[in-house]
Amino acid sequence: MDDNPIPAPSRASRWRSVIRALPFLAIVLLIAALGQSYYAERAARHALLLASQQGERVAALQDALGNLQQERGSLSQRLDDAAAVNRALREELLGLRERTRTLEDALAALSESRNGGTQALRLDEAEFLLRMAAERYRLFHDAAGALDATHLAAQALAGVDAPVYAPLRGDVTAAATALQQLRPADRQQQLDTLAVLREQVWQLPLADAAPASATQAGVLARIGHALAGLVRIRRTAQAPLAGAGADLMHELLALDLAQAQSALLAWDGTAYASALAAAHGLFDARFAAATPAAQQFAAQLATLRPLPATPLPQLDAALTELRRLRALDALQSTAAPVSASRGAHR
């Protein structure tokens, strides 16, 4: 190891070294300053560019905000217009609803008036038919015509919806049932049979045997009963009636059949049965029953039956009940508006 110490640099040499390094330091500082200036300028330019872009963005945002405000104003105007239209539509809807309600009330009133008019017309028709049925039966004992009129009255009452007239339908049905029990078709058939028999009387031959005295007395009694008030018959001799001509016997039988026909028309069961019995007795006593004409006549005469023993229908009861119910319905219809008006005033 070298023990000789290294000599320390002198102070002047140190300063000379520093002086020599100063240019390099100046160059380095200059370069650093230039780089710093470059970077500062570049940063400034970049900042200016960013500021310019931000300004443009701010301007664009301001324009967009202005457009949004305009659109908002337009939307507000549209909303106001829509609200005004909605109010107008609501008012029109309320007006239409009121008009619809008024129209419904008018239609209801018209329907009620029409139904009331139709009901009154049907009730008038039913009353007329019931009255016609009662009069036809009372004047002519026409059970068939009265039955047809009663059925038509029942059909007219079937179209009446008012519940107050419901019991009347039962009365009309009962009257129709009572008329059906009279068997008007059988009655008409019997009338036709009697008319045919009255025409066939003149074709019947008389019996050869003389009738008994009781039969003669019966014949004289029927002659006196038929011609009472027109011709007075009295005996001038005690000679029997055996010599009476054929015309008189035919006239007597035709007269019995005419009496039966008139009793049947008048619905007189007693007189009808009496006339049929007299016709049977005279035919059996004075006419030949063995001939074909007499047998046919007897068969047709046997088909005639007495009238049914049924009570005569009271058609006036249904008519009276209908008039009473109509008066009651009219009274209730008049009282209903009065009570409604009193309730409205209260």
C-alpha positions in Angstrom: 0.0 0.0 0.0 1.2 3.4 -1.0 1.5 5.5 2.1 1.9 8.8 0.2 -1.4 10.9 0.5 -3.1 12.3 -2.5 -2.8 16.0 -2.6 -6.2 17.9 -2.2 -7.2 19.9 -5.1 -6.7 23.5 -4.8 -9.4 26.1 -4.5 -8.6 27.7 -7.8 -8.8 24.4 -9.6 -12.2 23.9 -8.2 -13.5 27.2 -9.4 -11.9 26.6 -12.8 -13.9 23.3 -12.9 -17.1 25.1 -12.0 -16.5 27.7 -14.7 -15.9 25.1 -17.2 -19.2 23.4 -16.3 -21.3 26.6 -16.4 -21.8 26.6 -20.2 -23.0 23.1 -20.0 -25.3 24.0 -17.2 -26.5 27.0 -19.1 -27.1 24.8 -22.2 -28.9 22.3 -20.0 -31.0 25.0 -18.4 -31.7 26.6 -21.7 -32.8 23.3 -23.1 -34.9 22.7 -20.0 -36.4 26.2 -20.4 -37.1 25.7 -24.1 -38.7 22.3 -23.3 -40.7 23.8 -20.5 -41.8 26.6 -22.8 -42.7 24.2 -25.5 -44.7 22.1 -23.2 -46.3 25.2 -21.7 -47.2 26.5 -25.1 -48.5 23.1 -26.1 -50.5 22.9 -23.0 -51.8 26.4 -23.6 -52.8 25.5 -27.1 -54.5 22.3 -25.9 -56.3 24.3 -23.2 -57.4 26.9 -25.8 -58.6 24.0 -28.0 -60.4 22.5 -25.1 -61.9 25.8 -24.2 -63.0 26.3 -27.7 -64.5 22.9 -27.8 -66.2 23.5 -24.4 -67.5 26.8 -25.8 -68.9 25.1 -28.8 -70.4 22.4 -26.6 -71.9 25.1 -24.3 -73.3 26.9 -27.4 -74.7 23.6 -28.7 -76.2 22.9 -25.2 -77.6 26.4 -25.1 -79.1 25.9 -28.6 -80.5 22.5 -27.5 -81.8 24.1 -24.3 -83.4 26.8 -26.3 -84.9 24.2 -28.6 -86.1 22.2 -25.6 -87.6 25.4 -24.1 -89.4 26.0 -27.4 -90.6 22.4 -27.6 -91.7 22.7 -24.0 -93.6 25.8 -24.8 -95.1 24.1 -27.8 -96.0 21.1 -25.7 -97.5 23.3 -23.1 -99.6 25.0 -25.8 -100.6 21.6 -27.1 -101.5 20.5 -23.6 -103.5 23.6 -23.1 -105.2 23.0 -26.5 -105.8 19.3 -25.6 -107.2 20.4 -22.2 -109.5 22.8 -23.9 -110.6 20.1 -26.4 -111.1 17.7 -23.5 -113.3 20.3 -21.7 -115.2 20.8 -24.9 -115.6 17.1 -25.5 -116.6 16.6 -21.8 -119.3 19.3 -22.2 -120.5 17.8 -25.4 -120.5 14.3 -23.8 -122.5 15.7 -20.9 -124.9 17.4 -23.4 -125.2 14.1 -25.3 -125.8 12.2 -22.1 -128.5 14.7 -21.2 -130.0 14.4 -24.6 -129.8 10.6 -24.5 -131.6 10.7 -21.1 -134.2 13.0 -22.5 -134.6 10.8 -25.5 -134.9 7.7 -23.4 -137.5 9.4 -21.3 -139.4 10.4 -24.4 -139.2 6.9 -25.8 -140.3 5.4 -22.5 -143.2 7.8 -22.4 -144.0 7.0 -26.0 -143.8 3.3 -25.4 -146.0 3.6 -22.3 -148.5 5.7 -24.2 -148.4 3.2 -27.1 -148.8 0.3 -24.7 -151.6 2.1 -22.9 -153.3 2.8 -26.2 -152.9 -0.8 -27.4 -154.1 -2.1 -24.0 -157.1 0.1 -24.1 -157.9 -1.0 -27.7 -157.6 -4.7 -26.6 -159.8 -4.1 -23.6 -162.4 -2.3 -25.8 -162.3 -5.3 -28.2 -162.7 -7.8 -25.4 -165.6 -5.8 -23.9 -167.3 -5.6 -27.3 -166.8 -9.4 -27.9 -168.2 -10.3 -24.4 -171.1 -8.0 -24.9 -171.8 -9.6 -28.4 -171.5 -13.1 -26.9 -174.0 -12.3 -24.1 -176.5 -10.6 -26.5 -176.3 -13.4 -29.1 -177.0 -16.0 -26.5 -179.7 -13.9 -24.8 -181.5 -13.0 -28.0 -180.9 -16.0 -30.2 -179.5 -18.7 -27.9 -176.7 -19.0 -30.3 -174.2 -21.0 -28.2 -171.8 -21.5 -31.1 -171.6 -17.8 -32.0 -171.3 -16.9 -28.3 -168.5 -19.4 -27.9 -166.6 -18.0 -30.8 -166.9 -14.5 -29.5 -165.8 -15.6 -26.0 -162.7 -17.3 -27.5 -161.9 -14.1 -29.4 -162.3 -12.1 -26.1 -159.9 -14.5 -24.3 -157.3 -13.9 -27.1 -157.7 -10.1 -26.8 -157.3 -10.3 -23.0 -154.2 -12.5 -23.4 -152.4 -9.5 -24.9 -153.1 -7.3 -21.8 -150.1 -7.2 -19.5 -151.7 -5.4 -16.6 -152.0 -7.8 -13.6 -155.3 -6.3 -12.5 -157.0 -8.1 -15.4 -155.5 -11.5 -14.5 -158.6 -12.8 -12.6 -160.8 -11.8 -15.6 -159.1 -14.4 -17.8 -160.4 -17.1 -15.5 -163.9 -15.8 -15.7 -163.8 -15.7 -19.5 -162.4 -19.2 -19.5 -165.2 -20.4 -17.2 -167.8 -18.8 -19.5 -166.2 -20.6 -22.5 -166.3 -23.9 -20.7 -169.9 -23.4 -19.8 -170.7 -22.7 -23.4 -168.8 -25.8 -24.5 -170.8 -28.0 -22.1 -173.9 -27.0 -24.1 -172.4 -28.8 -27.1 -173.4 -26.2 -29.7 -172.1 -28.4 -32.5 -174.5 -31.2 -31.5 -177.3 -28.7 -31.3 -176.6 -27.5 -34.8 -176.5 -31.1 -36.0 -179.9 -31.8 -34.4 -181.4 -28.7 -36.0 -180.1 -29.9 -39.4 -181.6 -33.4 -38.7 -185.0 -31.9 -37.8 -184.9 -29.9 -41.0 -184.2 -33.0 -43.0 -186.9 -35.0 -41.2 -189.5 -32.3 -41.9 -188.8 -32.7 -45.6 -189.0 -36.5 -45.4 -192.4 -36.5 -43.5 -194.4 -36.4 -46.8 -192.7 -39.5 -48.0 -193.9 -41.7 -45.1 -196.8 -44.1 -45.7 -199.6 -44.4 -43.2 -200.4 -47.6 -41.3 -203.5 -49.6 -42.2 -204.6 -50.3 -38.7 -206.8 -47.8 -36.9 -205.3 -46.1 -33.9 -206.7 -46.6 -30.4 -208.9 -44.1 -28.8 -206.2 -42.9 -26.4 -204.0 -42.1 -29.4 -206.9 -40.3 -31.1 -207.4 -38.2 -27.9 -203.7 -37.4 -27.9 -203.8 -36.3 -31.5 -206.8 -34.1 -30.9 -205.0 -32.6 -27.9 -201.9 -31.8 -29.9 -204.0 -30.3 -32.7 -205.8 -28.1 -30.1 -202.5 -27.1 -28.5 -200.9 -26.3 -31.9 -203.8 -24.3 -33.3 -205.0 -22.7 -30.0 -205.9 -19.1 -30.7 -206.1 -19.6 -34.4 -208.8 -22.3 -34.9 -211.2 -23.7 -32.4 -211.7 -27.4 -32.9 -214.7 -29.2 -31.5 -216.3 -32.6 -32.1 -219.5 -32.6 -34.0 -219.8 -36.4 -34.0 -218.4 -39.4 -32.1 -216.8 -40.9 -35.3 -213.2 -41.9 -34.7 -210.3 -40.1 -36.3 -209.5 -43.2 -38.4 -210.9 -41.5 -41.5 -208.6 -38.5 -41.3 -206.7 -38.0 -44.5 -203.0 -38.7 -44.9 -202.3 -35.0 -45.3 -203.5 -34.3 -41.8 -201.2 -37.0 -40.3 -198.3 -35.7 -42.2 -199.1 -32.1 -41.1 -199.3 -33.2 -37.4 -195.9 -35.0 -37.6 -194.4 -32.0 -39.4 -195.9 -29.7 -36.8 -194.4 -31.8 -33.9 -191.0 -31.6 -35.6 -191.4 -27.8 -36.1 -192.2 -27.4 -32.4 -189.1 -29.5 -31.5 -187.0 -27.3 -33.8 -188.3 -24.1 -32.4 -187.9 -25.4 -28.8 -184.3 -26.3 -29.7 -183.7 -22.9 -31.1 -185.1 -21.3 -27.9 -183.1 -23.8 -25.7 -186.3 -24.9 -24.0 -185.4 -28.5 -22.9 -188.9 -29.3 -21.6 -190.7 -28.2 -24.8 -188.1 -30.0 -26.9 -188.5 -33.3 -25.1 -192.3 -33.0 -25.2 -192.3 -32.3 -29.0 -189.9 -35.2 -29.6 -192.1 -37.6 -27.5 -195.2 -36.5 -29.4 -193.4 -37.0 -32.8 -192.3 -40.5 -31.6 -195.8 -41.4 -30.5 -197.5 -40.2 -33.7 -195.0 -41.9 -35.9 -195.3 -45.2 -34.0 -199.1 -45.1 -34.0 -200.1 -43.9 -37.5 -197.2 -44.6 -39.9 -196.0 -47.9 -41.3 -192.7 -48.7 -39.8 -191.8 -51.6 -42.1 -191.1 -49.5 -45.2 -187.5 -48.5 -46.0 -188.4 -44.8 -45.9 -190.0 -45.2 -42.5 -187.1 -47.1 -41.1 -184.6 -44.5 -42.3 -186.9 -41.8 -40.8 -187.1 -43.7 -37.5 -183.3 -44.1 -37.4 -182.7 -40.4 -37.8 -185.4 -39.5 -35.3 -183.7 -41.8 -32.8 -180.5 -39.8 -33.1 -182.2 -36.8 -31.5 -181.4 -36.5 -27.8 -182.7 -34.2 -25.2 -180.8 -31.1 -24.3 -178.0 -31.5 -21.7 -179.2 -30.7 -18.2 -176.4 -28.1 -17.6 -176.9 -24.6 -16.0 -177.0 -21.9 -18.6 -173.8 -19.8 -18.7 -173.9 -16.3 -17.2 -172.0 -14.3 -19.7 -173.0 -11.0 -18.2 -170.9 -11.7 -15.1 -167.6 -11.6 -17.1 -168.7 -8.4 -18.9 -169.6 -6.7 -15.6 -166.3 -7.8 -14.0 -164.4 -6.3 -17.0 -166.1 -3.0 -16.7 -165.5 -2.9 -13.0 -161.8 -3.7 -13.4 -161.4 -1.0 -16.1 -163.0 1.6 -13.8 -160.7 0.5 -11.0 -157.6 0.7 -13.3 -158.6 4.2 -14.5 -159.1 5.3 -10.9 -155.6 4.1 -10.0 -154.0 5.6 -13.1 -155.6 9.0 -12.2 -154.5 8.8 -8.5 -150.8 7.9 -9.3 -149.8 11.3 -10.9 -151.6 13.1 -8.1 -149.6 11.3 -5.4 -146.3 11.8 -7.4 -146.9 15.5 -7.7 -147.6 15.8 -4.0 -144.4 14.0 -3.2 -142.4 16.3 -5.5 -143.9 19.4 -3.8 -142.8 18.0 -0.4 
